[in-house]
Amino acid sequence: MNWEIKFHRGVKEQILAMPPKVQARFIRLLELMEKHGPNLGAPHTKPMSNGLFEVRAKAKEGIGRALFCYTKVKQIHILYAFMKKSQKTPKEIIQIARLRIKEVN
């Protein structure tokens, strides 16, 4: 059984606002996650903390990131997407994703 990808409100628009090659990488990674599950391994996915994970879509135009969680019923919830401009993920983005995890559970 494949995994189901669900997007929080506004996340599809966040991804579509990214450069075209980053969007294409995201689509490919999400297809792989649907087939193989949320753990694609480095450099594609990594755990953040407490049930929050990150998927990275790297292209010449930059690195797109999305924060996600997953459930026992094989659903992957994409909570927030953004273009990363620094090494650390901004605290505000992590806080937003944590609030959205509560909505999923």
C-alpha positions in Angstrom: 0.0 0.0 0.0 1.3 3.4 -1.0 1.5 6.4 1.3 -0.8 9.4 0.9 0.6 12.9 0.7 -1.6 15.6 2.3 -0.8 19.4 2.1 -1.7 21.9 4.8 -3.6 24.9 3.6 -1.3 27.2 1.5 1.6 24.7 1.2 1.0 23.9 -2.5 1.1 27.6 -3.2 4.4 27.9 -1.3 5.9 25.1 -3.4 4.6 26.7 -6.7 6.2 30.0 -5.7 9.6 28.3 -5.8 11.9 28.3 -8.9 10.8 25.7 -11.5 13.7 23.3 -11.1 13.1 23.3 -7.3 9.4 22.6 -7.9 10.3 19.7 -10.2 12.6 18.2 -7.6 9.9 18.5 -4.9 7.4 16.7 -7.1 9.9 13.9 -7.8 10.7 13.6 -4.0 7.1 13.5 -3.1 6.4 10.8 -5.7 9.2 8.8 -4.1 7.8 9.4 -0.6 4.4 8.2 -1.8 5.9 4.9 -3.0 8.7 4.3 -0.4 7.5 6.2 2.7 8.8 9.3 4.5 12.4 8.1 5.1 14.3 8.6 1.8 17.5 9.1 3.7 20.2 11.8 3.4 20.4 14.1 1.6 16.7 14.1 0.8 15.0 13.7 4.2 16.1 14.1 7.8 14.5 14.1 11.2 14.3 17.5 12.9 12.8 16.6 16.4 9.7 15.3 18.1 8.0 13.9 15.0 9.0 16.8 12.7 11.0 16.0 9.5 12.5 17.9 6.6 12.6 17.1 2.9 15.2 18.9 0.8 14.8 19.7 -2.9 18.2 21.0 -4.2 18.6 22.6 -7.6 20.9 25.3 -9.1 18.4 28.0 -8.1 18.7 27.1 -4.4 17.4 24.6 -1.9 13.7 24.2 -1.2 12.6 22.7 2.1 9.4 21.4 3.4 8.6 20.3 7.0 6.4 17.3 7.4 5.1 14.7 9.8 3.5 11.3 9.2 0.9 9.1 10.8 0.5 5.4 11.4 -2.2 5.2 8.7 0.4 5.9 6.0 -0.3 9.6 5.6 2.5 12.2 5.1 1.4 15.7 6.0 3.4 18.5 4.4 3.2 21.3 6.9 5.3 24.2 5.6 7.5 24.8 2.5 10.1 27.5 2.0 13.4 28.4 0.3 16.2 28.1 2.8 18.5 31.1 2.9 20.6 30.2 5.9 22.0 27.1 7.6 19.5 27.0 10.4 15.7 26.7 9.8 14.1 29.8 11.3 12.4 29.2 14.7 9.2 30.9 13.5 8.8 28.3 10.7 9.5 25.4 13.2 6.9 26.9 15.5 4.3 27.1 12.7 5.0 23.5 11.7 4.6 22.3 15.4 1.2 24.0 15.7 0.2 22.3 12.4 1.3 18.9 13.7 -1.3 19.3 16.6 -4.0 19.9 13.9 -3.0 16.6 12.2 -3.1 14.5 15.4 
